Amino acid sequence: MVNYATAAVEKAGVMRGLVSTNRVPLGSEIYNRILETLYDEAAALDERRFDDWVAMLEEDLLYTAPVRLTRNGPNKDRDVMRTMMHFDDNYSSILMRTGRLSKSAWAEDPPSRTRRFVTNTRVAECETAGEYEVSSYLYVERSRFDVAENETISAERRDIWRLVGGAYKLARREIIVDQSTLGMSNLAIFL
């Protein structure tokens, strides 16, 4: 049984990576189109083209980033707290955040310079036709102001991408940040 507040202790129930076993083969047309979509998404965010990014989102979007804990002993695999979030957004709140970032947002004035690296992408078919479970790793370098050292963050993203009108749109994203203490001064950027 899976405990949705944290990853379960039983190894079979630890929520890691893909849930579906109906994998989409590497190099297939579906895999390549989803990978291309992930790259386009990263470029839109790096270039602060928020309207282009929002166009890639479904209106029933759920976009979350649970807090990560460090635990020892028998609970060491229960390190993802799904009851506390860095992000807990939906389509409407994403529209509000991107609107602020496009005009004036104190946390992003001047704007961050970011570079997103998406890798280790795995794709599987969901039970619902036209939906795909996508697990990918994300590494973000962020430069702020005139500081010589970049801030970094790495994470695993667990997505559901839906085929709509010939294009893939993001319906769900859970971001599992690798750090329990964030290496960034804020998370005013999207992951």
PEGIZI-V685156 format. One record per pair of residues at least 12 apart in sequence whose ideal C-beta (glycine too) atoms are under 7 Angstrom apart, sorted by sequence separation. I is the first residue (numbers start at 0). J is the second residue. D is the distance in Angstrom with one decimal. If there is no record, write none. Layout:
I|J|D  I|J|D
This chain:
0|12|6.6  40|52|6.4  67|79|6.2  68|80|5.8  139|151|6.6  159|171|3.9  1|14|6.4  120|133|6.6  121|134|4.7  139|152|5.0  158|171|6.2  65|79|5.3  66|80|4.6  158|172|4.9  40|55|5.8  65|80|5.5  120|135|4.4  138|153|4.9  65|81|4.7  119|135|6.3  137|153|6.7  156|172|5.9  157|173|4.5  174|190|4.9  66|83|4.3  118|135|6.9  119|136|4.2  137|154|4.9  65|83|6.8  66|84|6.6  117|135|5.3  118|136|5.0  156|174|5.4  65|84|5.6  66|85|6.4  136|155|5.8  137|156|5.5  64|84|6.0  117|137|5.9  154|174|5.1  155|175|4.6  63|84|5.6  64|85|4.0  134|155|6.6  135|156|5.1  154|175|5.9  64|86|4.1  115|137|6.4  116|138|4.3  154|176|4.6  63|86|5.8  134|157|5.5  154|177|6.0  62|86|6.0  63|87|5.3  115|139|5.3  152|176|6.4  153|177|4.7  133|158|4.3  62|88|4.2  113|139|5.9  114|140|4.7  152|178|6.8  113|140|6.9  132|159|6.1  133|160|5.5  61|89|6.1  113|141|5.0  60|89|5.9  130|159|5.7  131|160|5.0  152|181|6.7  60|90|4.4  111|141|5.0  112|142|4.3  152|182|5.6  59|90|7.0  62|93|6.3  111|142|6.8  130|161|5.0  151|182|5.5  152|183|5.5  58|90|4.9  111|143|5.4  129|161|6.0  150|182|5.8  60|93|6.6  129|162|4.2  150|183|4.5  56|90|6.1  125|159|6.6  150|184|6.7  154|190|5.9  56|93|6.4  53|93|6.8  53|94|6.6  141|183|6.3  53|97|5.8  141|188|6.7  49|97|3.9  49|100|6.2  139|190|6.7  49|101|5.5  137|190|6.1  13|76|5.2  47|110|6.2  8|73|6.5  8|74|6.7  8|76|6.0  45|113|5.3  8|77|6.1  45|114|6.0  6|76|5.6  45|115|5.7  6|77|5.6  44|115|6.2  5|77|4.1  6|78|6.6  6|79|5.0  5|79|5.8  41|115|4.0  5|80|5.9  113|188|5.9  4|80|6.9  5|81|6.6  41|117|5.4  4|81|5.4  111|188|5.8  3|81|5.6  4|82|5.1  38|117|6.6  106|185|5.2  37|117|4.9  107|187|4.9  106|187|3.8  37|120|6.5  104|187|6.5  34|120|5.6  86|174|6.9  33|122|5.5  85|176|6.9  30|122|5.3  29|122|6.9  79|175|6.0  33|131|6.1  37|135|6.2  23|122|4.0  23|123|6.2  33|133|5.9  22|123|5.1  23|124|6.3  85|186|5.5  21|123|5.5  21|124|4.4  17|121|5.5  19|123|3.7  57|161|5.9  16|121|6.8  19|124|6.3  17|123|4.9  19|125|6.1  23|131|6.7  67|175|6.9  60|169|6.3  67|176|5.5  60|170|6.2  61|171|5.1  62|172|4.9  63|173|5.3  64|174|4.0  65|175|7.0  69|179|4.9  57|168|4.6  59|170|6.3  67|178|6.6  68|179|5.8  56|168|6.3  57|169|6.4  64|176|6.2  67|179|4.6  19|132|5.1  55|168|5.8  56|169|5.2  57|170|4.4  18|132|6.3  55|169|5.8  17|132|5.7  17|134|5.2  16|134|5.0  36|160|6.8  64|190|6.6  33|160|5.8  36|167|4.6  33|167|5.8  32|167|6.6  44|189|5.5
